[in-house]
Amino acid sequence: MWASKLGQWRSIAKEAVDRTMLIAEFLCLLHVTETYLFSPTLVYGPSMLPTLNMRGDVLIVDRLSHHLGKLELGDVVLVKSPQNPRRILTKRVLGMEGDVVSFNAHTGNLKTLVVPKGHVWIQGDNIYASTDSRNFGPVSYGLIQGKAYCRIWPLTEFGSLGPG
């Protein structure tokens, strides 16, 4: 009788361990996918008007291609803010390393510079309401968190956010 009960408990414990392992494997796969491959990301604010909505859009963010050198002019990227590393900015790449960029400084003067090696020049599409490279200069590739691939929400605006 005791052997029968012990066998039942072992069977139940084995089933519990198996299910727990399955859930743990799924969560690990989800973590790796979201951290290193792609993830849905909510972005909002006025800096990318009219391309993105101020009230918020959900984008699929490719977290791998910028590491492989697949970043182009016109791509929309998510970047860790050089001024506040807790903030993630959504901006458009307007200059790659070696490119010459001209911009209006906040002093009203037109400035020109060459984007240094390992950096990009980013700006929001709404130049009147964007804190970007015009404020903090070129951004290191290391601060890029991913490239926005497409918008999935709102559904009425579903589609690609490719260059330009």
C-alpha positions as CSV (number, residue, x, y, z in Angstrom):
1,M,0.0,0.0,0.0
2,W,2.8,2.4,0.9
3,A,4.7,1.5,-2.2
4,S,1.6,2.3,-4.3
5,K,1.1,5.7,-2.7
6,L,4.8,6.5,-3.0
7,G,4.6,5.6,-6.7
8,Q,1.7,8.0,-7.2
9,W,3.6,10.8,-5.5
10,R,6.6,10.2,-7.6
11,S,4.5,10.2,-10.8
12,I,2.8,13.5,-9.7
13,A,6.2,15.1,-8.8
14,K,7.7,14.0,-12.1
15,E,4.7,15.5,-14.0
16,A,5.1,18.8,-12.0
17,V,8.9,19.0,-12.8
18,D,8.3,18.2,-16.5
19,R,5.7,21.0,-16.8
20,T,7.8,23.5,-14.8
21,M,10.8,22.7,-17.1
22,L,8.6,23.2,-20.2
23,I,7.4,26.6,-18.9
24,A,11.0,27.6,-18.0
25,E,12.2,26.7,-21.5
26,F,9.4,28.7,-23.1
27,L,10.3,31.7,-20.9
28,C,14.0,31.4,-21.8
29,L,13.1,31.3,-25.5
30,L,10.8,34.3,-25.1
31,H,13.6,36.2,-23.3
32,V,16.2,35.4,-25.9
33,T,13.8,36.3,-28.8
34,E,12.8,39.6,-27.2
35,T,16.3,40.6,-26.2
36,Y,18.4,39.6,-29.2
37,L,16.1,39.0,-32.2
38,F,12.9,41.1,-32.3
39,S,10.2,42.4,-30.0
40,P,7.1,44.5,-30.0
41,T,7.7,47.9,-28.6
42,L,5.4,50.8,-27.7
43,V,6.7,54.2,-28.8
44,Y,5.0,57.6,-28.3
45,G,5.6,61.3,-28.3
46,P,5.7,64.2,-30.7
47,S,9.3,63.8,-32.0
48,M,8.4,61.5,-34.9
49,L,5.3,63.2,-36.1
50,P,3.8,62.7,-38.7
51,T,5.5,59.3,-39.3
52,L,4.5,57.9,-35.8
53,N,1.5,58.9,-33.7
54,M,1.9,61.0,-30.6
55,R,-0.6,58.8,-28.7
56,G,1.5,55.7,-29.4
57,D,2.3,53.0,-31.9
58,V,3.4,49.5,-31.4
59,L,6.4,48.6,-33.6
60,I,8.2,45.4,-34.3
61,V,11.9,46.2,-33.5
62,D,14.6,44.2,-35.1
63,R,17.3,43.9,-32.4
64,L,19.9,42.0,-34.5
65,S,20.4,43.7,-37.9
66,H,22.2,46.9,-36.6
67,H,24.8,44.6,-35.0
68,L,25.4,43.0,-38.5
69,G,25.9,46.4,-40.2
70,K,22.5,46.5,-41.8
71,L,21.7,50.0,-40.9
72,E,20.8,52.5,-43.7
73,L,20.1,56.2,-44.0
74,G,16.4,56.7,-43.4
75,D,16.0,53.8,-41.0
76,V,13.9,54.4,-37.8
77,V,16.0,53.3,-34.8
78,L,15.5,53.0,-31.0
79,V,18.5,54.6,-29.2
80,K,19.4,54.8,-25.6
81,S,19.5,58.5,-24.8
82,P,23.0,59.9,-24.4
83,Q,21.6,62.4,-21.9
84,N,19.5,60.0,-19.8
85,P,20.3,56.3,-20.3
86,R,16.9,55.3,-18.7
87,R,15.1,56.8,-21.8
88,I,14.8,55.1,-25.2
89,L,14.5,57.5,-28.1
90,T,12.9,56.8,-31.5
91,K,14.6,58.7,-34.3
92,R,15.6,58.5,-37.9
93,V,19.1,57.9,-39.1
94,L,20.2,60.9,-41.2
95,G,23.9,60.4,-41.3
96,M,26.3,57.4,-41.1
97,E,30.0,57.5,-40.2
98,G,31.9,59.6,-42.6
99,D,28.8,61.5,-43.9
100,V,28.8,65.3,-43.8
101,V,25.7,66.7,-42.1
102,S,24.5,70.2,-41.9
103,F,22.0,71.3,-39.3
104,N,20.5,74.4,-37.7
105,A,22.0,74.8,-34.2
106,H,19.7,76.2,-31.5
107,T,21.8,79.4,-31.8
108,G,20.3,79.9,-35.2
109,N,23.6,79.2,-37.0
110,L,24.0,76.6,-39.7
111,K,26.6,74.1,-38.6
112,T,28.3,71.3,-40.6
113,L,30.3,68.3,-39.3
114,V,31.5,64.9,-40.3
115,V,29.9,62.0,-38.5
116,P,32.8,60.2,-36.7
117,K,33.6,56.5,-37.1
118,G,31.3,54.3,-35.0
119,H,28.6,56.9,-34.8
120,V,25.3,57.9,-36.5
121,W,23.5,61.2,-36.8
122,I,19.8,60.9,-35.7
123,Q,16.9,63.3,-35.8
124,G,13.2,63.2,-35.2
125,D,10.9,63.8,-38.1
126,N,9.3,66.6,-36.2
127,I,12.3,69.0,-36.1
128,Y,10.4,71.5,-33.9
129,A,9.7,69.0,-31.1
130,S,12.7,66.6,-31.0
131,T,15.7,66.3,-28.8
132,D,18.3,64.6,-31.1
133,S,21.8,64.8,-32.5
134,R,21.3,68.5,-33.0
135,N,21.3,68.7,-29.2
136,F,23.8,66.0,-28.2
137,G,25.8,65.3,-31.3
138,P,26.5,62.1,-33.1
139,V,25.4,58.9,-31.3
140,S,27.6,55.8,-30.8
141,Y,26.5,52.6,-32.5
142,G,26.6,51.1,-29.0
143,L,23.6,53.1,-27.9
144,I,21.4,51.7,-30.7
145,Q,18.9,49.3,-29.3
146,G,17.2,48.2,-32.5
147,K,15.8,49.1,-35.9
148,A,12.0,49.6,-36.2
149,Y,10.9,47.1,-38.9
150,C,7.1,47.7,-39.1
151,R,4.1,49.2,-37.2
152,I,1.6,46.6,-36.0
153,W,-0.7,49.0,-34.1
154,P,-2.9,50.8,-34.8
155,L,-4.1,48.3,-37.3
156,T,-5.3,51.0,-39.7
157,E,-1.6,52.1,-40.1
158,F,-0.1,48.6,-40.2
159,G,3.0,48.4,-42.4
160,S,6.6,48.9,-43.1
161,L,8.8,51.8,-41.7
162,G,11.6,51.2,-44.2
163,P,14.1,53.9,-45.1
164,G,12.9,57.3,-46.2
